């Protein structure tokens, strides 16, 4: 019997079993013969090579450690969300680039990470 394809549904420590909106993916993929598993992106024990594909889903903590997250994405060889797209999309300045190209975007005030927002 052939091995079932294995997919890592990438998440964060706050949602180790995925965001509730993403959780149904596990059963849906199983019906298609795919073994899906939630895996925390910064779990040092995760063996990304054990998966045929990794798909970024619930990685909501990336903004606090964007550099590390992008570095992680660059280290995963079989990832559906290419590292270049992750690098571009996780820096929300891409919205300004889209707006400058004529794409409608919501009005945005840019607060740089170095800004001191304490009162």
C-alpha positions as CSV (number, residue, x, y, z in Angstrom):
1,X,0.0,0.0,0.0
2,X,1.5,3.4,-0.9
3,X,2.3,5.9,1.8
4,X,-0.3,8.6,2.4
5,X,1.1,12.1,1.6
6,X,1.9,14.1,4.8
7,X,1.1,17.8,5.2
8,X,2.2,20.1,8.0
9,X,-0.4,22.7,8.8
10,X,1.9,25.3,10.3
11,X,0.7,27.1,13.4
12,X,1.9,29.0,16.5
13,X,2.4,28.0,20.1
14,X,-0.8,29.9,21.1
15,X,-2.8,27.7,18.7
16,X,-1.0,24.3,18.8
17,X,-4.1,22.6,17.4
18,X,-4.8,25.3,14.8
19,X,-7.1,28.2,14.7
20,X,-10.7,26.9,15.0
21,X,-11.3,28.0,11.4
22,X,-8.4,25.9,10.2
23,X,-9.1,22.8,12.3
24,X,-11.5,21.3,9.8
25,X,-8.7,21.0,7.3
26,X,-7.3,17.9,9.0
27,X,-10.5,15.9,8.4
28,X,-11.1,17.3,4.9
29,X,-7.5,16.3,3.9
30,X,-7.9,12.9,5.5
31,X,-11.0,12.3,3.3
32,X,-8.7,13.0,0.3
33,X,-6.1,10.5,1.6
34,X,-3.7,13.1,3.0
35,X,-2.4,12.9,6.5
36,X,-2.4,16.4,8.0
37,X,-0.9,17.5,11.3
38,X,-0.7,20.8,13.1
39,X,2.9,21.7,13.7
40,X,4.2,24.8,15.6
41,X,6.6,26.7,13.3
42,X,9.2,27.4,16.0
43,X,9.1,23.9,17.6
44,X,12.8,22.9,17.5
45,X,11.8,19.2,17.6
46,X,9.7,19.5,14.4
47,X,11.1,17.4,11.5
48,X,10.0,19.4,8.5
49,X,11.6,16.9,6.1
50,X,9.0,14.3,7.3
51,X,6.3,16.2,5.4
52,X,5.7,16.3,1.7
53,X,4.4,19.8,2.1
54,X,4.1,22.5,4.7
55,X,1.3,25.1,4.6
56,X,1.4,28.2,6.7
57,X,-1.9,28.6,8.4
58,X,-2.2,30.0,12.0
59,X,1.2,31.6,12.6
60,X,-0.2,34.7,14.4
61,X,2.9,35.3,16.5
62,X,5.2,36.0,13.5
63,X,4.9,39.8,14.0
64,X,6.8,39.7,17.3
65,X,9.7,37.7,15.7
66,X,9.3,38.4,12.0
67,X,13.0,37.9,11.2
68,X,13.1,34.5,12.8
69,X,9.8,33.6,11.1
70,X,11.2,34.5,7.7
71,X,14.4,32.6,8.4
72,X,12.4,29.6,9.4
73,X,10.4,29.8,6.1
74,X,13.6,30.0,4.2
75,X,14.8,26.8,5.9
76,X,11.8,24.6,4.9
77,X,12.4,23.1,1.5
78,X,8.8,22.0,0.7
79,X,6.6,24.9,1.7
80,X,3.5,26.0,-0.2
81,X,3.9,29.6,0.9
82,X,7.3,30.6,-0.6
83,X,9.8,32.3,1.7
84,X,9.9,35.3,-0.7
85,X,6.1,35.8,-0.4
86,X,6.3,35.4,3.4
87,X,9.1,38.0,3.6
88,X,7.0,40.4,1.4
89,X,3.7,39.7,3.1
90,X,4.8,39.8,6.7
91,X,6.1,43.4,6.3
92,X,2.7,45.1,6.0
93,X,4.4,47.9,4.0
94,X,3.4,45.8,1.0
95,X,0.0,47.5,1.3
96,X,1.7,50.8,0.4
97,X,3.3,49.2,-2.6
98,X,-0.1,47.8,-3.8
99,X,-1.7,51.2,-3.2
100,X,1.0,52.9,-5.2
101,X,0.3,50.5,-8.0
102,X,-3.4,51.5,-8.0
103,X,-4.8,48.6,-6.1
104,X,-7.5,49.7,-3.6
105,X,-6.2,49.3,0.0
106,X,-7.7,50.4,3.3
107,X,-6.3,53.6,4.8
108,X,-3.3,52.8,6.9
109,X,-1.1,54.6,9.4
110,X,2.3,53.0,9.6
111,X,3.8,52.5,13.0
112,X,7.3,51.2,12.8
113,X,8.4,48.5,15.3
114,X,11.0,51.0,16.7
115,X,8.2,53.5,17.6
116,X,7.9,54.0,21.4
117,X,4.1,53.7,21.9
118,X,4.1,53.7,25.7
119,X,2.5,56.7,27.4
